Amino acid sequence: MDKYTIIQMDCLEAMQTLEPESVDLVFADPPYWMRTSGVLKRVEGTDYNGCNDRWDNTFNSFEDYATFTRSWLTQAKRLLKKNGSIWVIGSMQCIFTIGNALQELGYWLINDVIWWKNNPTPNMMGSRLCNSHETLIWAVKDEKAKFTFHYKTAKELNRDTVSESEYLQGIRKQMGSVWRFPVCGGGERIKDEAGNKLHSTQKPIALLHRIINICTNPGDTVLDPFSGTFTTGAAAITSGRTFIGIEKEAKYCEYGLKRLQSCQINIGPIEEALYDVKPQKVTIPDLIANRYLYSEECLFLKSGHAKGTLLGNGKIKLANGEICDIHKGAALACGSKAARLNGFHTWYVMRGNSLISLNKIREEMRSNS
Ligand SMILES: C[S@@+](CC[C@H](N)C(=O)[O-])C[C@H]1O[C@@H](n2cnc3c(N)ncnc32)[C@H](O)[C@@H]1O
């Protein structure tokens, strides 16, 4: 398959032409159905050009919008692989309808995420709160889906709850569900021939880069049924994923093609999900067979107290004669309330005049193999 495919068509039609269970991630930024009318003025009197586009105003009623939402979400479910993910972004005007439809259709919700905008459009009239966020919903096809989630990659990408100086010191924290990004602007904002912004709702590429890299693997296929300026495509291609983008407006497809043609693949440890590669499995018998540990050698606690003897089958014999695995033995030797402790971290052996943990010995074998 090509790195990307652009389909200029209504997504309800286009999605029917795609193979079932062929997509690893759907990202969708559907029409908001803003229902705005009249001209909005900035404080200084100039017109504010928000989202008042033709493509956003084609619905006649709630039922009309809900039917449209159920239709494309039904197709998305058909196209997703069994362990695939869907992310949908929306504002207060549409996100509740979308969330309702997802649940009605049997999707299983994983998270809702708040995109907290650093630089939201102010509430011009001062007549209500400044609307400074959008909501994203992450869902999978059903409760049993074994979806991709690169937990440690997400930790690396998390700058929302880690200050610059903490990050430089190597501090990483679990990614939360409130994400801070500026609204797309400056050089990132795509302009038309007249120098005006091409699209009223272009999303920041950093937002898409984050979603794609925590929820897919290199080579996976990403589908966006409402591509707009093809931000999802740009993030997918630069991250080494394959992309299918649907968009009904010819002009957006034309600019989208140029954008995707100019994308440079940029793959590092984040894009390859290297932080999430599981370490090689090494057992106690493996360590004995490879002469990193020895049958009948003494096992110590960190305090230096000898509390057991390692047996040739990888079990431990405690001072009272009880034979068990190293994890149960660790809990018994430490007098822990827990039935098991991590034996690799609890037990030490003597090498030269120093105690060295079984975990360190295991790392040594991993790095040598
Ligand atoms: C909210 S915008 C997406 C913006 C995009 N995420 C970006 O970063 O540029 C929604 C887009 O969906 C397109 N659209 C609306 N209804 C559609 C439909 N039924 N089929 C295909 N595209 C549609 C609109 O033309 C619009 O560009």
The ligand as a Gaussian input file, in Angstrom:
#p B3LYP/6-31G(d) Opt

LIG

0 1
 C      -13.434000      19.884000      11.662000
 S      -12.815000      19.778000      10.049000
 C      -11.373000      18.763000      10.184000
 C      -10.112000      19.543000      10.372000
 C       -8.871000      18.682000      10.403000
 N       -8.824000      17.832000      11.568000
 C       -7.610000      19.521000      10.323000
 O       -6.723000      19.433000      11.214000
 O       -7.482000      20.284000       9.389000
 C      -13.975000      18.744000       9.281000
 C      -13.733000      18.504000       7.818000
 O      -14.632000      17.489000       7.383000
 C      -15.071000      17.769000       6.077000
 N      -16.372000      17.091000       5.943000
 C      -17.560000      17.438000       6.490000
 N      -18.494000      16.534000       6.218000
 C      -17.887000      15.553000       5.492000
 C      -18.320000      14.333000       4.936000
 N      -19.594000      13.929000       5.055000
 N      -17.436000      13.583000       4.274000
 C      -16.145000      13.983000       4.129000
 N      -15.686000      15.142000       4.625000
 C      -16.536000      15.913000       5.315000
 C      -15.135000      19.271000       5.992000
 O      -14.999000      19.720000       4.661000
 C      -13.990000      19.696000       6.910000
 O      -12.830000      19.959000       6.174000

